[in-house]
Amino acid sequence: MNKPSFEEVADGVYCIETGLYRHGLAACYLVRSDDRLAFVETGTSNSVPRLLEVISTLGLTPEHVDYVIPTHVHLDHAGGAGNLIASCPNARLVIHPKGAGHMMDPSKLAAGATAVYGEEEFARHFGSLVPIPEERIIIADDGMVIDLNGRSLTFIDTPGHANHHGCIYDERTGGFFTGDTFGISYRELDTPNGPLLFAPTTPVAFDPDAWQESLDKILSFNPKTIYLTHYGRVDQPQTLGQDLRRSIRDLAELALAEEGTNAEGRGERLKRGVADHLIKRALSHGCTLSEAQIREVLGVDIDLNAQGLEVWLVRRAKIRTANAAAPE
């Protein structure tokens, strides 16, 4: 096995490359307090050998892992949780109440992803999903404090990207592990103007109003730094938070412009709209990559953002229909 790609990005916080799709797309984090460890995110099942190798490189063993804490159950964040828990005999999973059932029985997650990617692609990118025994799961309520050998990690309920999403505040560094709630920022798109941040409107639970409230909660901690799953550490959260608020509003407005139009071809129109929007943002941010290069960096996100916005419009239409049919 090649030496795993990881670096210490803050005191006892290690950013680990998970290897999904390409380098620099998805990370997970290892938090250390003396000889006790916690993973925040796991990557996919295919990522787990990398994570275990990092533990070994630090001179520790899987027995030193106390907690595995995915921010939510999307497979780039929690797909490897079952394999990792099975490999770390003392570890317990800490998970949002709405995600726990999927961790005990991941069959629906596997079926949904297989339907999207096909069996061969699913196996290649995500591996197998391993159920986690109920007795090894801790349900994380909003505000719950996890004690990692004296290091406090606080779980905060943060819907908007997903209704089973939580973020974790590390008191020692004043940093937040934000999963997808604080957006996506790829290092290839950094410029002298700083990181470019945008909202992932991935299917199926995009909720712009709830998302703005979740940002209020995160920023109320006055964090010093953000540990992004996509990708790495970024600073100046208050400034970046305003960028993300605009991104949420812009993408919602892009979708709402499709409301009332013919549903046929909507997915492709949204995909073009999202691509044009994100490429324009990158160029106006000072990115010197070509449009084709930007599109290559953002290819996965363009597809998923467009799909999520289309699902959101369908959900809004169903709600309107239900409200119209309700008796006075």
CORNORUR-V166311 format. One record per residue. N is the residue number from 1. RES is the residue in one small letter. PHI is phi in whole degrees, -180 to 180 (NA if undefined). Layout:
n=<N | N>
res=<RES | RES>
phi=<PHI | PHI>
//
This chain:
n=<1 | 2 | 3 | 4 | 5 | 6 | 7 | 8 | 9 | 10 | 11 | 12 | 13 | 14 | 15 | 16 | 17 | 18 | 19 | 20 | 21 | 22 | 23 | 24 | 25 | 26 | 27 | 28 | 29 | 30 | 31 | 32 | 33 | 34 | 35 | 36 | 37 | 38 | 39 | 40 | 41 | 42 | 43 | 44 | 45 | 46 | 47 | 48 | 49 | 50 | 51 | 52 | 53 | 54 | 55 | 56 | 57 | 58 | 59 | 60 | 61 | 62 | 63 | 64 | 65 | 66 | 67 | 68 | 69 | 70 | 71 | 72 | 73 | 74 | 75 | 76 | 77 | 78 | 79 | 80 | 81 | 82 | 83 | 84 | 85 | 86 | 87 | 88 | 89 | 90 | 91 | 92 | 93 | 94 | 95 | 96 | 97 | 98 | 99 | 100 | 101 | 102 | 103 | 104 | 105 | 106 | 107 | 108 | 109 | 110 | 111 | 112 | 113 | 114 | 115 | 116 | 117 | 118 | 119 | 120 | 121 | 122 | 123 | 124 | 125 | 126 | 127 | 128 | 129 | 130 | 131 | 132 | 133 | 134 | 135 | 136 | 137 | 138 | 139 | 140 | 141 | 142 | 143 | 144 | 145 | 146 | 147 | 148 | 149 | 150 | 151 | 152 | 153 | 154 | 155 | 156 | 157 | 158 | 159 | 160 | 161 | 162 | 163 | 164 | 165 | 166 | 167 | 168 | 169 | 170 | 171 | 172 | 173 | 174 | 175 | 176 | 177 | 178 | 179 | 180 | 181 | 182 | 183 | 184 | 185 | 186 | 187 | 188 | 189 | 190 | 191 | 192 | 193 | 194 | 195 | 196 | 197 | 198 | 199 | 200 | 201 | 202 | 203 | 204 | 205 | 206 | 207 | 208 | 209 | 210 | 211 | 212 | 213 | 214 | 215 | 216 | 217 | 218 | 219 | 220 | 221 | 222 | 223 | 224 | 225 | 226 | 227 | 228 | 229 | 230 | 231 | 232 | 233 | 234 | 235 | 236 | 237 | 238 | 239 | 240 | 241 | 242 | 243 | 244 | 245 | 246 | 247 | 248 | 249 | 250 | 251 | 252 | 253 | 254 | 255 | 256 | 257 | 258 | 259 | 260 | 261 | 262 | 263 | 264 | 265 | 266 | 267 | 268 | 269 | 270 | 271 | 272 | 273 | 274 | 275 | 276 | 277 | 278 | 279 | 280 | 281 | 282 | 283 | 284 | 285 | 286 | 287 | 288 | 289 | 290 | 291 | 292 | 293 | 294 | 295 | 296 | 297 | 298 | 299 | 300 | 301 | 302 | 303 | 304 | 305 | 306 | 307 | 308 | 309 | 310 | 311 | 312 | 313 | 314 | 315 | 316 | 317 | 318 | 319 | 320 | 321 | 322 | 323 | 324 | 325 | 326 | 327 | 328>
res=<m | n | k | p | s | f | e | e | v | a | d | g | v | y | c | i | e | t | g | l | y | r | h | g | l | a | a | c | y | l | v | r | s | d | d | r | l | a | f | v | e | t | g | t | s | n | s | v | p | r | l | l | e | v | i | s | t | l | g | l | t | p | e | h | v | d | y | v | i | p | t | h | v | h | l | d | h | a | g | g | a | g | n | l | i | a | s | c | p | n | a | r | l | v | i | h | p | k | g | a | g | h | m | m | d | p | s | k | l | a | a | g | a | t | a | v | y | g | e | e | e | f | a | r | h | f | g | s | l | v | p | i | p | e | e | r | i | i | i | a | d | d | g | m | v | i | d | l | n | g | r | s | l | t | f | i | d | t | p | g | h | a | n | h | h | g | c | i | y | d | e | r | t | g | g | f | f | t | g | d | t | f | g | i | s | y | r | e | l | d | t | p | n | g | p | l | l | f | a | p | t | t | p | v | a | f | d | p | d | a | w | q | e | s | l | d | k | i | l | s | f | n | p | k | t | i | y | l | t | h | y | g | r | v | d | q | p | q | t | l | g | q | d | l | r | r | s | i | r | d | l | a | e | l | a | l | a | e | e | g | t | n | a | e | g | r | g | e | r | l | k | r | g | v | a | d | h | l | i | k | r | a | l | s | h | g | c | t | l | s | e | a | q | i | r | e | v | l | g | v | d | i | d | l | n | a | q | g | l | e | v | w | l | v | r | r | a | k | i | r | t | a | n | a | a | a | p | e>
phi=<NA | -67 | -58 | -66 | -89 | -155 | -151 | -82 | -103 | -163 | -61 | 71 | -122 | -112 | -92 | -118 | -72 | -90 | 84 | -80 | 66 | -155 | -65 | 90 | -96 | -139 | -123 | -134 | -130 | -113 | -108 | -120 | -132 | 57 | -105 | -108 | -130 | -140 | -95 | -111 | 76 | -130 | 68 | -90 | -58 | -67 | -82 | -58 | -57 | -62 | -65 | -67 | -68 | -62 | -56 | -63 | -62 | -81 | 82 | -119 | -131 | -58 | -67 | -85 | -85 | -97 | -140 | -124 | -129 | -73 | -70 | -163 | -94 | -58 | -68 | -75 | -109 | -132 | -61 | -95 | -60 | -63 | -64 | -69 | -61 | -64 | -88 | -120 | -63 | -101 | -83 | -123 | -83 | -111 | -147 | -58 | -54 | -79 | -104 | -61 | -60 | -70 | -78 | -75 | -137 | -84 | -62 | -69 | -62 | -65 | -65 | -64 | -69 | -65 | -63 | -79 | -100 | 87 | -61 | -65 | -68 | -60 | -64 | -68 | -91 | -118 | 68 | -104 | -102 | -106 | -63 | -112 | -60 | -56 | -70 | -106 | -114 | -109 | -80 | -97 | -80 | -57 | 90 | -65 | -102 | -99 | -96 | -100 | 52 | 92 | -99 | -87 | -120 | -106 | -90 | -121 | -70 | -137 | -69 | 137 | -80 | -145 | -80 | -115 | -104 | -133 | -115 | -124 | -98 | -98 | -63 | -62 | -101 | 66 | -114 | -113 | -89 | -112 | 54 | -108 | -68 | -98 | 87 | -119 | -150 | -91 | -66 | -63 | -101 | -64 | -139 | -57 | -82 | 105 | -72 | -97 | -115 | -144 | -86 | -88 | -96 | -51 | -58 | -131 | -124 | -55 | -144 | -62 | -68 | -63 | -64 | -61 | -67 | -64 | -64 | -56 | -64 | -63 | -72 | -66 | -78 | 51 | -65 | -88 | -155 | -126 | -105 | -85 | -68 | -127 | -158 | 89 | -82 | -132 | -112 | 56 | -60 | -63 | -68 | -64 | -60 | -67 | -61 | -67 | -58 | -65 | -63 | -60 | -64 | -63 | -70 | -64 | -66 | -59 | -70 | -64 | -65 | -90 | -67 | 88 | -90 | -62 | -67 | -66 | 81 | -63 | -58 | -68 | -66 | -65 | -62 | -64 | -65 | -64 | -60 | -61 | -64 | -70 | -65 | -62 | -62 | -63 | -67 | -69 | -79 | 101 | -66 | -98 | -68 | -72 | -58 | -65 | -68 | -63 | -61 | -67 | -62 | -99 | -55 | -62 | -71 | -59 | -62 | -69 | -62 | -64 | -61 | -65 | -67 | -65 | -60 | -61 | -65 | -63 | -64 | -62 | -64 | -65 | -65 | -62 | -63 | -64 | -67 | -68 | -85 | -70 | -68 | -66>
//
